C-alpha cells in the first residue's frame, strides 16, 4: 500500500464558497451541487458562504477559512471566466503556498467531453495553503458536478491509490487527539 493512501475513509471538513454578484442562498444551485456531492461522499460541510465577485471579499472569506483549524478543504465556484467581473484566480493565487499545476489542465480535459473547446475559457486552479486545499471551479452546476465527480471525489478520498490529497491536509483537533492517543 502506498504511504499516501489509507484503508479507512477519513471524512474531511469542506467549506464551499460561491463567488457571484447575483446568487443568493435560494438560487445558488452550484453551491448546492457541491454540498450534495461532498455530503453524499461522506464528508462534512464546514461552512458555506456567498461573496460578491470582488478580489478583497474573496480573499477575506478564503483567508479566514485557510486560517481556521476546522476547515481542511475549500471549494470555490464562480469567477473563473474572462469577463471583467471574473476575479477568482487573481484573488486566490497569491494566497497559495503551493499550486496544484495539473488541476486546471485536468479539469479542462474532462470538461472537453461536455462543452467542447469552450473549456479553454475556464481558469480553474487549485493549491494548498496552510494545510488547506483550495480548488476553484467555474460557476455552473454542470462544471461543479464535473469537477466533483471526475476529480475531487477521488482526490479527497483517503482510500484512493496510489495517492490523494488527504495526507497533505491539516489535521483537525479531534484527529490530532486520536493520533496522539488522547495525549495533549
N, C-alpha and C positions, 0 to 999 in steps of 0.2 A: 504494500500500500504506500502511496506517495505521502510525504510529510505534509502536503498541502490539502489532503482530503481526510475526512473522518467517516467512521461508520455510523455515527449518530447525527441526526438532523439538529442543527442549532438555530432556533428561531432568532431572527435579528429584529432590532427596533429601527424601523424605517420611517423617515419623515417625507411627506410629499408636498412640494411647493409648486403651485401653479402661477405662472407669470402671464398676466393678462390685464388689459385695460378695460375689458368688457365683461368678464365672467364673474359670477357670484357663486356662493355655495350651492345655490339651486341649479345653476347652469354649468357647473364645472364637470362636464362629462369625461374629460381627460383625466382629471384627478380621481374621479370615481373609478375609471378603468384601472388605474394603478392601484388604488386601495383594494379593489376587489381582487386583483391578481395577487398582491402580496399577502392578503389575508387567506386566500384560498391555498396558497403555498405553505401556510403555517407561520408566517411572520407577523409581527405586531406593528400596528400603526402607532408610531411615537407621537406624531403631531402632524397637522395639516394646515396649510395657510395658502392664501392668495395674495399676491402683491402686484402692484402696477408694474408695467414694463419700464422700470427706472433702475439704472445701474445701482444707485445707492440703496434703494429699498430691497433690491435683490441681495446685495452684499450684506446688508444689516440682518436680514432674516437668516440667510445662509451662514453668516459668521456665528450667530447665536447657536445654531444647531451644530456647527463644527466644534464649538467650544463646549457644548453640553456633554456630560458624561452619559446621558441617556439616549443619544442618537448615534447609530452606527453607520447608517446609510441615508443619503438624501437623494430623492429622485425629483428632478426639476422638469416640468413640462411647460413648453411655450417659450417664445422669444428667440428661437434659433434660426430664423429665416434671414432674409436680406432687406426687409423694409427698414425704414428709418427708426421705427419703434422696436426693432428686434435687438435687444441688448444683453441677452443672457450670456453668450460666450464672453463678451467683454467684461461683464460683471464677475463671472465665475473664475475665469482663467488666472487672474492674479492671486486668488485665494488658495490655489492648489499647490501642495508641496511636490507632488509627482503627477504627471499626466499619464493616462492610460491611452497611449497612442493608437492602439488598434480599435478602440471603441467606436469612434466616428466612422472609420472605414468599414467595420463590420456592420454597423447599423445601416449605412448606405448600401452595402452589398445585399443584405437581407431585404431591404426595402425595394430594391430594384424589381423584384418579382411583382410587387403590388402597384408601384407607382411609376415604373419605368425610369427614364432618365431624369425625371423631376427630382429624384433622390439627391442629385448633386447640389440642390439648393438647401439641403439640411446641414446645419453647422453643429450637429450633435457632438458632444465631448464628454469626457469623464476624467476623474483624477481622484487622488487621495489627499486629504488634508487633516492633520491631527488625528489620524486613525479613522477618519470618516470617509467613506466612498461617496463621491458626488457624481451623479450621472445626469446629463442634460439631454432631454428628448424633445422633438417637436411637439406642438400643442394640439394635434388632432388625436381623437380617441384611437384611430387606427394606428398611428405612429406609436402611441403609448402601448397598445396591445402588442405590436410587433416587437418593440424594444423589450417589453417584459417577457413575452413568450419565447422569443428567439435568442435573447442574450442574458438578461438579468435573472430570470428564474433559475437557470442553471448556475450562473456565476455567484449567486447568493445562497446556493445550497451547499452546505458543508460536505456533502457526500459526493459532489461532482469531482470526477477524476479526469486527468491527473492533477488538476489544481482548480482552485476557486478563490474568491476574494476574502472569505471568512477569516482565515488566519492573519490577514493583514489589518483587520479592523480592531478598533479599541474594544477592550473588554468592558462589559457593563459591571457595575459594582457587585451584583449578585454572582456574575460569572467569575470574577476575581476571587470572591469569597469561597466559592465552590472549589476552585483550583487550589487554593491555599488550605483547604480542609477546615474552613471556618476561622483560621487564624488571621489576625489583623496585621 
